[in-house]
Amino acid sequence: MSKIHYYDRVRLRSLNAIESSEDDDLFIQIVYPHEANAVAGRISADAPVGRAALHRKEGDTITFKAQGQRMAMQIISIEKHALTA
């Protein structure tokens, strides 16, 4: 199984919600801090969720603190970034 690297698109599902479904999944792309744009789903590798997810693999559970709360999410899928020459 491959690990999450910069520019990969990651699908996360909350483990905090009583009933979490794929409709509630979070899609993020982990980027370098100067490229971050939360509205576009581009999350800095320095952000709590970015730090927790980077170098993890599909099926892993990550935990991080956001807005004063401890969050737990499962990595549902990873879409690898296509390298361009």
Secondary structure, DSSP 8 states (H G I E B T S, - for coil): --B--TT-EEEEEESSSSS--GGG-EEEEEE-GGG-BGGGTEEETTSHHHHHHTT-BTT-EEEEEETTEEEEEEEEEEE------
